[in-house]
Amino acid sequence: MTPAPAPAAPEVRLGDLVQMGPGVVNAKMISIPNPRFPEIAKRANKTAVVPVSVLVDENGRPTEVRLRDAKKAGFGFDEAAIDAAKRATFSPGTKNGVRIKMWLNVAVNFGQQ
């Protein structure tokens, strides 16, 4: 009698970095604190929407944040957007029911204050 074949290794493991594709449920932002409106932007009567990419880990924590655009918003908006995204809360993404790390695009809105 021949031995049974070994079970295949799981396609994805807890904490693997995964991109969108079949079986993937995107990470979701649960809440983002009001971004700290830069004082210089207040005085200059400026507003901005700053797009950032957030690496959300398998526990829903933002582990890395970077600006999505090479062109900076200026007036302190870029730094404030990164800070707000680092303080946001997320639910992790999953692939085939396994919690994974994945990048999520977020727009941080600085309306007039």
C-alpha positions in Angstrom: 0.0 0.0 0.0 1.4 3.4 -0.9 1.4 6.2 1.6 -1.1 9.0 1.2 0.4 12.1 -0.4 1.4 14.8 2.1 -1.1 17.6 2.3 -0.3 20.7 0.3 1.2 23.6 2.2 -1.3 26.4 2.8 -1.5 28.9 0.0 -1.2 31.8 2.4 0.0 32.0 6.0 -0.9 34.4 8.8 0.8 37.7 8.2 1.9 37.1 4.6 2.0 40.3 2.5 -0.7 39.9 -0.2 -2.0 42.0 -3.1 -5.6 42.1 -4.2 -6.7 39.0 -6.1 -8.9 36.0 -5.9 -10.0 35.1 -2.3 -8.7 38.4 -0.9 -10.9 40.7 1.2 -9.4 44.2 1.4 -8.3 45.7 4.7 -10.8 48.4 5.9 -10.3 51.6 7.7 -12.5 51.6 10.9 -11.7 55.2 12.0 -9.2 57.9 11.5 -8.7 60.6 14.1 -9.2 64.2 13.0 -5.9 65.1 11.4 -4.0 67.9 13.2 -4.6 70.9 10.9 -1.2 72.6 10.3 -1.1 76.1 11.8 0.7 77.5 8.7 -2.2 76.1 6.5 -4.8 77.7 8.8 -3.1 81.1 8.5 -2.8 80.8 4.7 -6.5 79.6 4.5 -5.5 76.4 2.7 -7.2 73.0 2.5 -6.0 69.7 1.0 -6.7 66.0 0.5 -3.5 64.0 0.9 -3.5 60.4 -0.5 -1.4 58.0 1.5 -0.7 54.2 1.3 -0.9 52.3 4.6 0.6 48.9 5.2 -2.0 47.2 7.5 -0.7 44.2 9.3 -2.6 41.0 10.2 -3.8 42.6 13.5 -5.2 45.7 11.8 -2.3 48.0 12.8 -0.7 50.4 10.4 2.9 49.5 10.3 4.1 51.8 7.5 2.6 54.9 5.9 3.9 56.7 2.8 2.7 59.4 0.5 1.1 58.2 -2.7 2.0 61.2 -4.8 5.4 62.5 -5.5 4.0 66.0 -5.5 3.7 67.2 -2.0 0.7 69.2 -0.7 3.0 71.4 1.4 1.9 73.7 4.3 2.5 70.8 6.7 -0.3 68.7 5.3 1.9 65.8 4.2 3.3 65.2 7.7 -0.1 65.7 9.3 -1.7 63.1 7.0 1.0 60.5 7.7 0.6 61.1 11.5 -3.3 60.7 11.2 -2.9 57.5 9.2 -0.5 56.1 11.8 -3.1 56.7 14.5 -6.1 55.3 12.5 -7.7 51.9 13.2 -8.2 49.2 10.6 -9.6 45.8 10.2 -7.0 43.5 8.6 -7.4 42.0 5.1 -7.9 38.3 4.6 -7.1 35.8 2.0 -9.2 32.6 2.1 -10.1 33.5 5.7 -6.4 33.9 6.8 -5.5 37.4 8.2 -2.8 39.0 6.0 -0.8 42.2 5.6 -1.7 44.4 2.7 -1.4 48.0 1.4 -4.5 50.2 1.6 -4.9 53.5 -0.1 -6.4 56.2 2.1 -7.3 59.9 1.4 -6.8 62.2 4.4 -9.1 65.2 4.1 -8.2 68.6 5.6 -11.3 70.7 5.2 -11.2 74.3 6.3 -11.1 74.8 10.1 
